[in-house]
Amino acid sequence: MTNADPQLTVIIPCYNENKSVADTVHSVLSILERTVNSELIVVDDGSNDGSQSILQALAKKYPN
C-alpha cells in the first residue's frame, strides 16, 4: 500500500434517492474530512428522478 492508496473507502448505492442523496454525501464527507487518504464512491443504478444531476453538482463542488 502506497501513501496515495485510500485507507478508507465508503460506497453509497443510489437509486431514485434525490431527496436524500445530498444529505447522505454531506454526512459522509464530514466524517471523511477527518480521515487521511479516504474516498467516497456513489454508485447510481440508473436513477430517473434527478439523482444523477445532484451527484454531478456535488462532484463539481467536491472534486477531490
mmCIF file of the N, C-alpha and C atoms, coordinates in Angstrom:
data_MODEL
# 
_entry.id   MODEL 
# 
loop_
_atom_site.group_PDB 
_atom_site.id 
_atom_site.type_symbol 
_atom_site.label_atom_id 
_atom_site.label_alt_id 
_atom_site.label_comp_id 
_atom_site.label_asym_id 
_atom_site.label_entity_id 
_atom_site.label_seq_id 
_atom_site.pdbx_PDB_ins_code 
_atom_site.Cartn_x 
_atom_site.Cartn_y 
_atom_site.Cartn_z 
_atom_site.occupancy 
_atom_site.B_iso_or_equiv 
_atom_site.pdbx_formal_charge 
_atom_site.auth_seq_id 
_atom_site.auth_comp_id 
_atom_site.auth_asym_id 
_atom_site.auth_atom_id 
_atom_site.pdbx_PDB_model_num 
ATOM 1   N N  . MET A 1 1  ? 0.843   -1.188 0.000   1.00 0.00 ? 1  MET A N  1 
ATOM 2   C CA . MET A 1 1  ? 0.000   0.000  0.000   1.00 0.00 ? 1  MET A CA 1 
ATOM 3   C C  . MET A 1 1  ? 0.880   1.241  0.000   1.00 0.00 ? 1  MET A C  1 
ATOM 4   N N  . THR A 1 2  ? 0.656   2.135  -0.955  1.00 0.00 ? 2  THR A N  1 
ATOM 5   C CA . THR A 1 2  ? 1.410   3.378  -1.008  1.00 0.00 ? 2  THR A CA 1 
ATOM 6   C C  . THR A 1 2  ? 0.656   4.463  -0.261  1.00 0.00 ? 2  THR A C  1 
ATOM 7   N N  . ASN A 1 3  ? 1.299   5.593  -0.050  1.00 0.00 ? 3  ASN A N  1 
ATOM 8   C CA . ASN A 1 3  ? 0.660   6.704  0.657   1.00 0.00 ? 3  ASN A CA 1 
ATOM 9   C C  . ASN A 1 3  ? -0.559  7.230  -0.082  1.00 0.00 ? 3  ASN A C  1 
ATOM 10  N N  . ALA A 1 4  ? -0.629  7.045  -1.404  1.00 0.00 ? 4  ALA A N  1 
ATOM 11  C CA . ALA A 1 4  ? -1.743  7.558  -2.186  1.00 0.00 ? 4  ALA A CA 1 
ATOM 12  C C  . ALA A 1 4  ? -2.962  6.623  -2.150  1.00 0.00 ? 4  ALA A C  1 
ATOM 13  N N  . ASP A 1 5  ? -2.754  5.389  -1.719  1.00 0.00 ? 5  ASP A N  1 
ATOM 14  C CA . ASP A 1 5  ? -3.878  4.455  -1.663  1.00 0.00 ? 5  ASP A CA 1 
ATOM 15  C C  . ASP A 1 5  ? -4.833  4.849  -0.549  1.00 0.00 ? 5  ASP A C  1 
ATOM 16  N N  . PRO A 1 6  ? -6.144  4.779  -0.809  1.00 0.00 ? 6  PRO A N  1 
ATOM 17  C CA . PRO A 1 6  ? -7.110  5.121  0.226   1.00 0.00 ? 6  PRO A CA 1 
ATOM 18  C C  . PRO A 1 6  ? -7.026  4.161  1.408   1.00 0.00 ? 6  PRO A C  1 
ATOM 19  N N  . GLN A 1 7  ? -7.117  4.710  2.594   1.00 0.00 ? 7  GLN A N  1 
ATOM 20  C CA . GLN A 1 7  ? -7.169  3.887  3.795   1.00 0.00 ? 7  GLN A CA 1 
ATOM 21  C C  . GLN A 1 7  ? -8.611  3.550  4.154   1.00 0.00 ? 7  GLN A C  1 
ATOM 22  N N  . LEU A 1 8  ? -9.529  4.364  3.663   1.00 0.00 ? 8  LEU A N  1 
ATOM 23  C CA . LEU A 1 8  ? -10.939 4.145  3.940   1.00 0.00 ? 8  LEU A CA 1 
ATOM 24  C C  . LEU A 1 8  ? -11.737 4.477  2.686   1.00 0.00 ? 8  LEU A C  1 
ATOM 25  N N  . THR A 1 9  ? -12.570 3.553  2.256   1.00 0.00 ? 9  THR A N  1 
ATOM 26  C CA . THR A 1 9  ? -13.445 3.767  1.113   1.00 0.00 ? 9  THR A CA 1 
ATOM 27  C C  . THR A 1 9  ? -14.886 3.577  1.571   1.00 0.00 ? 9  THR A C  1 
ATOM 28  N N  . VAL A 1 10 ? -15.733 4.551  1.265   1.00 0.00 ? 10 VAL A N  1 
ATOM 29  C CA . VAL A 1 10 ? -17.163 4.452  1.556   1.00 0.00 ? 10 VAL A CA 1 
ATOM 30  C C  . VAL A 1 10 ? -17.887 4.391  0.220   1.00 0.00 ? 10 VAL A C  1 
ATOM 31  N N  . ILE A 1 11 ? -18.752 3.392  0.073   1.00 0.00 ? 11 ILE A N  1 
ATOM 32  C CA . ILE A 1 11 ? -19.533 3.226  -1.148  1.00 0.00 ? 11 ILE A CA 1 
ATOM 33  C C  . ILE A 1 11 ? -21.002 3.412  -0.806  1.00 0.00 ? 11 ILE A C  1 
ATOM 34  N N  . ILE A 1 12 ? -21.650 4.330  -1.525  1.00 0.00 ? 12 ILE A N  1 
ATOM 35  C CA . ILE A 1 12 ? -23.079 4.595  -1.313  1.00 0.00 ? 12 ILE A CA 1 
ATOM 36  C C  . ILE A 1 12 ? -23.835 4.149  -2.556  1.00 0.00 ? 12 ILE A C  1 
ATOM 37  N N  . PRO A 1 13 ? -24.718 3.158  -2.421  1.00 0.00 ? 13 PRO A N  1 
ATOM 38  C CA . PRO A 1 13 ? -25.578 2.808  -3.551  1.00 0.00 ? 13 PRO A CA 1 
ATOM 39  C C  . PRO A 1 13 ? -26.719 3.822  -3.645  1.00 0.00 ? 13 PRO A C  1 
ATOM 40  N N  . CYS A 1 14 ? -27.121 4.150  -4.859  1.00 0.00 ? 14 CYS A N  1 
ATOM 41  C CA . CYS A 1 14 ? -28.169 5.155  -5.036  1.00 0.00 ? 14 CYS A CA 1 
ATOM 42  C C  . CYS A 1 14 ? -29.108 4.744  -6.165  1.00 0.00 ? 14 CYS A C  1 
ATOM 43  N N  . TYR A 1 15 ? -30.382 4.761  -5.887  1.00 0.00 ? 15 TYR A N  1 
ATOM 44  C CA . TYR A 1 15 ? -31.385 4.566  -6.927  1.00 0.00 ? 15 TYR A CA 1 
ATOM 45  C C  . TYR A 1 15 ? -32.606 5.396  -6.551  1.00 0.00 ? 15 TYR A C  1 
ATOM 46  N N  . ASN A 1 16 ? -32.867 6.429  -7.320  1.00 0.00 ? 16 ASN A N  1 
ATOM 47  C CA . ASN A 1 16 ? -34.006 7.328  -7.087  1.00 0.00 ? 16 ASN A CA 1 
ATOM 48  C C  . ASN A 1 16 ? -34.042 7.846  -5.642  1.00 0.00 ? 16 ASN A C  1 
ATOM 49  N N  . GLU A 1 17 ? -32.942 8.442  -5.238  1.00 0.00 ? 17 GLU A N  1 
ATOM 50  C CA . GLU A 1 17 ? -32.833 8.988  -3.880  1.00 0.00 ? 17 GLU A CA 1 
ATOM 51  C C  . GLU A 1 17 ? -32.581 10.490 -3.908  1.00 0.00 ? 17 GLU A C  1 
ATOM 52  N N  . ASN A 1 18 ? -33.230 11.198 -4.825  1.00 0.00 ? 18 ASN A N  1 
ATOM 53  C CA . ASN A 1 18 ? -32.956 12.631 -4.963  1.00 0.00 ? 18 ASN A CA 1 
ATOM 54  C C  . ASN A 1 18 ? -33.267 13.426 -3.701  1.00 0.00 ? 18 ASN A C  1 
ATOM 55  N N  . LYS A 1 19 ? -34.128 12.929 -2.863  1.00 0.00 ? 19 LYS A N  1 
ATOM 56  C CA . LYS A 1 19 ? -34.493 13.663 -1.642  1.00 0.00 ? 19 LYS A CA 1 
ATOM 57  C C  . LYS A 1 19 ? -33.451 13.510 -0.530  1.00 0.00 ? 19 LYS A C  1 
ATOM 58  N N  . SER A 1 20 ? -32.621 12.470 -0.603  1.00 0.00 ? 20 SER A N  1 
ATOM 59  C CA . SER A 1 20 ? -31.690 12.235 0.499   1.00 0.00 ? 20 SER A CA 1 
ATOM 60  C C  . SER A 1 20 ? -30.224 12.093 0.093   1.00 0.00 ? 20 SER A C  1 
ATOM 61  N N  . VAL A 1 21 ? -29.939 11.980 -1.185  1.00 0.00 ? 21 VAL A N  1 
ATOM 62  C CA . VAL A 1 21 ? -28.559 11.690 -1.580  1.00 0.00 ? 21 VAL A CA 1 
ATOM 63  C C  . VAL A 1 21 ? -27.597 12.821 -1.215  1.00 0.00 ? 21 VAL A C  1 
ATOM 64  N N  . ALA A 1 22 ? -27.996 14.057 -1.334  1.00 0.00 ? 22 ALA A N  1 
ATOM 65  C CA . ALA A 1 22 ? -27.103 15.171 -0.984  1.00 0.00 ? 22 ALA A CA 1 
ATOM 66  C C  . ALA A 1 22 ? -26.806 15.168 0.517   1.00 0.00 ? 22 ALA A C  1 
ATOM 67  N N  . ASP A 1 23 ? -27.817 14.965 1.338   1.00 0.00 ? 23 ASP A N  1 
ATOM 68  C CA . ASP A 1 23 ? -27.591 14.897 2.784   1.00 0.00 ? 23 ASP A CA 1 
ATOM 69  C C  . ASP A 1 23 ? -26.677 13.731 3.146   1.00 0.00 ? 23 ASP A C  1 
ATOM 70  N N  . THR A 1 24 ? -26.874 12.606 2.476   1.00 0.00 ? 24 THR A N  1 
ATOM 71  C CA . THR A 1 24 ? -26.038 11.432 2.735   1.00 0.00 ? 24 THR A CA 1 
ATOM 72  C C  . THR A 1 24 ? -24.584 11.723 2.377   1.00 0.00 ? 24 THR A C  1 
ATOM 73  N N  . VAL A 1 25 ? -24.354 12.301 1.210   1.00 0.00 ? 25 VAL A N  1 
ATOM 74  C CA . VAL A 1 25 ? -22.994 12.626 0.781   1.00 0.00 ? 25 VAL A CA 1 
ATOM 75  C C  . VAL A 1 25 ? -22.355 13.623 1.742   1.00 0.00 ? 25 VAL A C  1 
ATOM 76  N N  . HIS A 1 26 ? -23.067 14.670 2.121   1.00 0.00 ? 26 HIS A N  1 
ATOM 77  C CA . HIS A 1 26 ? -22.517 15.663 3.050   1.00 0.00 ? 26 HIS A CA 1 
ATOM 78  C C  . HIS A 1 26 ? -22.177 15.025 4.393   1.00 0.00 ? 26 HIS A C  1 
ATOM 79  N N  . SER A 1 27 ? -23.023 14.132 4.867   1.00 0.00 ? 27 SER A N  1 
ATOM 80  C CA . SER A 1 27 ? -22.775 13.461 6.134   1.00 0.00 ? 27 SER A CA 1 
ATOM 81  C C  . SER A 1 27 ? -21.497 12.625 6.081   1.00 0.00 ? 27 SER A C  1 
ATOM 82  N N  . VAL A 1 28 ? -21.352 11.855 5.015   1.00 0.00 ? 28 VAL A N  1 
ATOM 83  C CA . VAL A 1 28 ? -20.154 11.022 4.872   1.00 0.00 ? 28 VAL A CA 1 
ATOM 84  C C  . VAL A 1 28 ? -18.918 11.896 4.710   1.00 0.00 ? 28 VAL A C  1 
ATOM 85  N N  . LEU A 1 29 ? -19.007 12.950 3.921   1.00 0.00 ? 29 LEU A N  1 
ATOM 86  C CA . LEU A 1 29 ? -17.850 13.829 3.722   1.00 0.00 ? 29 LEU A CA 1 
ATOM 87  C C  . LEU A 1 29 ? -17.413 14.491 5.024   1.00 0.00 ? 29 LEU A C  1 
ATOM 88  N N  . SER A 1 30 ? -18.362 14.807 5.893   1.00 0.00 ? 30 SER A N  1 
ATOM 89  C CA . SER A 1 30 ? -17.996 15.418 7.172   1.00 0.00 ? 30 SER A CA 1 
ATOM 90  C C  . SER A 1 30 ? -17.187 14.448 8.034   1.00 0.00 ? 30 SER A C  1 
ATOM 91  N N  . ILE A 1 31 ? -17.425 13.165 7.865   1.00 0.00 ? 31 ILE A N  1 
ATOM 92  C CA . ILE A 1 31 ? -16.637 12.159 8.581   1.00 0.00 ? 31 ILE A CA 1 
ATOM 93  C C  . ILE A 1 31 ? -15.290 11.950 7.890   1.00 0.00 ? 31 ILE A C  1 
ATOM 94  N N  . LEU A 1 32 ? -15.312 11.875 6.571   1.00 0.00 ? 32 LEU A N  1 
ATOM 95  C CA . LEU A 1 32 ? -14.087 11.600 5.825   1.00 0.00 ? 32 LEU A CA 1 
ATOM 96  C C  . LEU A 1 32 ? -13.077 12.736 5.888   1.00 0.00 ? 32 LEU A C  1 
ATOM 97  N N  . GLU A 1 33 ? -13.531 13.957 6.125   1.00 0.00 ? 33 GLU A N  1 
ATOM 98  C CA . GLU A 1 33 ? -12.580 15.074 6.175   1.00 0.00 ? 33 GLU A CA 1 
ATOM 99  C C  . GLU A 1 33 ? -11.597 14.915 7.332   1.00 0.00 ? 33 GLU A C  1 
ATOM 100 N N  . ARG A 1 34 ? -11.937 14.080 8.295   1.00 0.00 ? 34 ARG A N  1 
ATOM 101 C CA . ARG A 1 34 ? -11.046 13.812 9.422   1.00 0.00 ? 34 ARG A CA 1 
ATOM 102 C C  . ARG A 1 34 ? -10.186 12.574 9.192   1.00 0.00 ? 34 ARG A C  1 
ATOM 103 N N  . THR A 1 35 ? -10.327 11.971 8.022   1.00 0.00 ? 35 THR A N  1 
ATOM 104 C CA . THR A 1 35 ? -9.610  10.738 7.705   1.00 0.00 ? 35 THR A CA 1 
ATOM 105 C C  . THR A 1 35 ? -8.620  10.997 6.573   1.00 0.00 ? 35 THR A C  1 
ATOM 106 N N  . VAL A 1 36 ? -7.397  10.612 6.786   1.00 0.00 ? 36 VAL A N  1 
ATOM 107 C CA . VAL A 1 36 ? -6.368  10.778 5.763   1.00 0.00 ? 36 VAL A CA 1 
ATOM 108 C C  . VAL A 1 36 ? -6.542  9.691  4.702   1.00 0.00 ? 36 VAL A C  1 
ATOM 109 N N  . ASN A 1 37 ? -6.362  10.073 3.437   1.00 0.00 ? 37 ASN A N  1 
ATOM 110 C CA . ASN A 1 37 ? -6.423  9.118  2.328   1.00 0.00 ? 37 ASN A CA 1 
ATOM 111 C C  . ASN A 1 37 ? -7.736  8.334  2.284   1.00 0.00 ? 37 ASN A C  1 
ATOM 112 N N  . SER A 1 38 ? -8.829  9.041  2.181   1.00 0.00 ? 38 SER A N  1 
ATOM 113 C CA . SER A 1 38 ? -10.137 8.381  2.101   1.00 0.00 ? 38 SER A CA 1 
ATOM 114 C C  . SER A 1 38 ? -10.787 8.721  0.768   1.00 0.00 ? 38 SER A C  1 
ATOM 115 N N  . GLU A 1 39 ? -11.798 7.932  0.436   1.00 0.00 ? 39 GLU A N  1 
ATOM 116 C CA . GLU A 1 39 ? -12.537 8.203  -0.796  1.00 0.00 ? 39 GLU A CA 1 
ATOM 117 C C  . GLU A 1 39 ? -14.000 7.850  -0.598  1.00 0.00 ? 39 GLU A C  1 
ATOM 118 N N  . LEU A 1 40 ? -14.843 8.523  -1.367  1.00 0.00 ? 40 LEU A N  1 
ATOM 119 C CA . LEU A 1 40 ? -16.278 8.274  -1.370  1.00 0.00 ? 40 LEU A CA 1 
ATOM 120 C C  . LEU A 1 40 ? -16.679 7.936  -2.792  1.00 0.00 ? 40 LEU A C  1 
ATOM 121 N N  . ILE A 1 41 ? -17.359 6.823  -2.951  1.00 0.00 ? 41 ILE A N  1 
ATOM 122 C CA . ILE A 1 41 ? -17.851 6.394  -4.258  1.00 0.00 ? 41 ILE A CA 1 
ATOM 123 C C  . ILE A 1 41 ? -19.364 6.251  -4.162  1.00 0.00 ? 41 ILE A C  1 
ATOM 124 N N  . VAL A 1 42 ? -20.073 6.944  -5.050  1.00 0.00 ? 42 VAL A N  1 
ATOM 125 C CA . VAL A 1 42 ? -21.530 6.800  -5.124  1.00 0.00 ? 42 VAL A CA 1 
ATOM 126 C C  . VAL A 1 42 ? -21.849 6.062  -6.415  1.00 0.00 ? 42 VAL A C  1 
ATOM 127 N N  . VAL A 1 43 ? -22.571 4.970  -6.297  1.00 0.00 ? 43 VAL A N  1 
ATOM 128 C CA . VAL A 1 43 ? -22.940 4.149  -7.445  1.00 0.00 ? 43 VAL A CA 1 
ATOM 129 C C  . VAL A 1 43 ? -24.419 4.382  -7.726  1.00 0.00 ? 43 VAL A C  1 
ATOM 130 N N  . ASP A 1 44 ? -24.702 5.079  -8.823  1.00 0.00 ? 44 ASP A N  1 
ATOM 131 C CA . ASP A 1 44 ? -26.082 5.334  -9.215  1.00 0.00 ? 44 ASP A CA 1 
ATOM 132 C C  . ASP A 1 44 ? -26.524 4.241  -10.183 1.00 0.00 ? 44 ASP A C  1 
ATOM 133 N N  . ASP A 1 45 ? -27.621 3.595  -9.870  1.00 0.00 ? 45 ASP A N  1 
ATOM 134 C CA . ASP A 1 45 ? -28.099 2.458  -10.660 1.00 0.00 ? 45 ASP A CA 1 
ATOM 135 C C  . ASP A 1 45 ? -29.225 2.873  -11.607 1.00 0.00 ? 45 ASP A C  1 
ATOM 136 N N  . GLY A 1 46 ? -28.965 3.916  -12.403 1.00 0.00 ? 46 GLY A N  1 
ATOM 137 C CA . GLY A 1 46 ? -29.933 4.324  -13.415 1.00 0.00 ? 46 GLY A CA 1 
ATOM 138 C C  . GLY A 1 46 ? -31.119 5.110  -12.883 1.00 0.00 ? 46 GLY A C  1 
ATOM 139 N N  . SER A 1 47 ? -30.877 5.941  -11.896 1.00 0.00 ? 47 SER A N  1 
ATOM 140 C CA . SER A 1 47 ? -31.957 6.762  -11.341 1.00 0.00 ? 47 SER A CA 1 
ATOM 141 C C  . SER A 1 47 ? -32.616 7.605  -12.422 1.00 0.00 ? 47 SER A C  1 
ATOM 142 N N  . ASN A 1 48 ? -33.917 7.831  -12.274 1.00 0.00 ? 48 ASN A N  1 
ATOM 143 C CA . ASN A 1 48 ? -34.645 8.676  -13.219 1.00 0.00 ? 48 ASN A CA 1 
ATOM 144 C C  . ASN A 1 48 ? -35.396 9.795  -12.509 1.00 0.00 ? 48 ASN A C  1 
ATOM 145 N N  . ASP A 1 49 ? -34.915 10.147 -11.319 1.00 0.00 ? 49 ASP A N  1 
ATOM 146 C CA . ASP A 1 49 ? -35.584 11.178 -10.528 1.00 0.00 ? 49 ASP A CA 1 
ATOM 147 C C  . ASP A 1 49 ? -34.735 12.426 -10.315 1.00 0.00 ? 49 ASP A C  1 
ATOM 148 N N  . GLY A 1 50 ? -33.632 12.545 -11.048 1.00 0.00 ? 50 GLY A N  1 
ATOM 149 C CA . GLY A 1 50 ? -32.767 13.708 -10.895 1.00 0.00 ? 50 GLY A CA 1 
ATOM 150 C C  . GLY A 1 50 ? -31.579 13.480 -9.975  1.00 0.00 ? 50 GLY A C  1 
ATOM 151 N N  . SER A 1 51 ? -31.451 12.289 -9.450  1.00 0.00 ? 51 SER A N  1 
ATOM 152 C CA . SER A 1 51 ? -30.323 11.986 -8.566  1.00 0.00 ? 51 SER A CA 1 
ATOM 153 C C  . SER A 1 51 ? -28.995 12.207 -9.267  1.00 0.00 ? 51 SER A C  1 
ATOM 154 N N  . GLN A 1 52 ? -28.901 11.841 -10.537 1.00 0.00 ? 52 GLN A N  1 
ATOM 155 C CA . GLN A 1 52 ? -27.652 11.996 -11.277 1.00 0.00 ? 52 GLN A CA 1 
ATOM 156 C C  . GLN A 1 52 ? -27.228 13.457 -11.350 1.00 0.00 ? 52 GLN A C  1 
ATOM 157 N N  . SER A 1 53 ? -28.158 14.355 -11.562 1.00 0.00 ? 53 SER A N  1 
ATOM 158 C CA . SER A 1 53 ? -27.833 15.790 -11.623 1.00 0.00 ? 53 SER A CA 1 
ATOM 159 C C  . SER A 1 53 ? -27.299 16.284 -10.290 1.00 0.00 ? 53 SER A C  1 
ATOM 160 N N  . ILE A 1 54 ? -27.902 15.818 -9.222  1.00 0.00 ? 54 ILE A N  1 
ATOM 161 C CA . ILE A 1 54 ? -27.453 16.200 -7.882  1.00 0.00 ? 54 ILE A CA 1 
ATOM 162 C C  . ILE A 1 54 ? -26.038 15.689 -7.642  1.00 0.00 ? 54 ILE A C  1 
ATOM 163 N N  . LEU A 1 55 ? -25.779 14.445 -8.022  1.00 0.00 ? 55 LEU A N  1 
ATOM 164 C CA . LEU A 1 55 ? -24.458 13.857 -7.834  1.00 0.00 ? 55 LEU A CA 1 
ATOM 165 C C  . LEU A 1 55 ? -23.405 14.556 -8.688  1.00 0.00 ? 55 LEU A C  1 
ATOM 166 N N  . GLN A 1 56 ? -23.752 14.944 -9.905  1.00 0.00 ? 56 GLN A N  1 
ATOM 167 C CA . GLN A 1 56 ? -22.818 15.669 -10.759 1.00 0.00 ? 56 GLN A CA 1 
ATOM 168 C C  . GLN A 1 56 ? -22.466 17.025 -10.159 1.00 0.00 ? 56 GLN A C  1 
ATOM 169 N N  . ALA A 1 57 ? -23.462 17.708 -9.604  1.00 0.00 ? 57 ALA A N  1 
ATOM 170 C CA . ALA A 1 57 ? -23.203 19.000 -8.965  1.00 0.00 ? 57 ALA A CA 1 
ATOM 171 C C  . ALA A 1 57 ? -22.312 18.833 -7.737  1.00 0.00 ? 57 ALA A C  1 
ATOM 172 N N  . LEU A 1 58 ? -22.535 17.775 -6.964  1.00 0.00 ? 58 LEU A N  1 
ATOM 173 C CA . LEU A 1 58 ? -21.698 17.509 -5.793  1.00 0.00 ? 58 LEU A CA 1 
ATOM 174 C C  . LEU A 1 58 ? -20.272 17.174 -6.199  1.00 0.00 ? 58 LEU A C  1 
ATOM 175 N N  . ALA A 1 59 ? -20.116 16.438 -7.300  1.00 0.00 ? 59 ALA A N  1 
ATOM 176 C CA . ALA A 1 59 ? -18.779 16.089 -7.789  1.00 0.00 ? 59 ALA A CA 1 
ATOM 177 C C  . ALA A 1 59 ? -18.009 17.348 -8.203  1.00 0.00 ? 59 ALA A C  1 
ATOM 178 N N  . LYS A 1 60 ? -18.684 18.316 -8.762  1.00 0.00 ? 60 LYS A N  1 
ATOM 179 C CA . LYS A 1 60 ? -18.040 19.581 -9.138  1.00 0.00 ? 60 LYS A CA 1 
ATOM 180 C C  . LYS A 1 60 ? -17.663 20.387 -7.891  1.00 0.00 ? 60 LYS A C  1 
ATOM 181 N N  . LYS A 1 61 ? -18.535 20.356 -6.895  1.00 0.00 ? 61 LYS A N  1 
ATOM 182 C CA . LYS A 1 61 ? -18.307 21.101 -5.657  1.00 0.00 ? 61 LYS A CA 1 
ATOM 183 C C  . LYS A 1 61 ? -17.163 20.501 -4.842  1.00 0.00 ? 61 LYS A C  1 
ATOM 184 N N  . TYR A 1 62 ? -17.066 19.171 -4.874  1.00 0.00 ? 62 TYR A N  1 
ATOM 185 C CA . TYR A 1 62 ? -16.045 18.451 -4.126  1.00 0.00 ? 62 TYR A CA 1 
ATOM 186 C C  . TYR A 1 62 ? -15.205 17.597 -5.089  1.00 0.00 ? 62 TYR A C  1 
ATOM 187 N N  . PRO A 1 63 ? -14.338 18.218 -5.864  1.00 0.00 ? 63 PRO A N  1 
ATOM 188 C CA . PRO A 1 63 ? -13.597 17.480 -6.900  1.00 0.00 ? 63 PRO A CA 1 
ATOM 189 C C  . PRO A 1 63 ? -12.615 16.450 -6.356  1.00 0.00 ? 63 PRO A C  1 
ATOM 190 N N  . ASN A 1 64 ? -12.234 16.558 -5.114  1.00 0.00 ? 64 ASN A N  1 
ATOM 191 C CA . ASN A 1 64 ? -11.281 15.604 -4.548  1.00 0.00 ? 64 ASN A CA 1 
ATOM 192 C C  . ASN A 1 64 ? -11.971 14.332 -4.176  1.00 0.00 ? 64 ASN A C  1 
# 
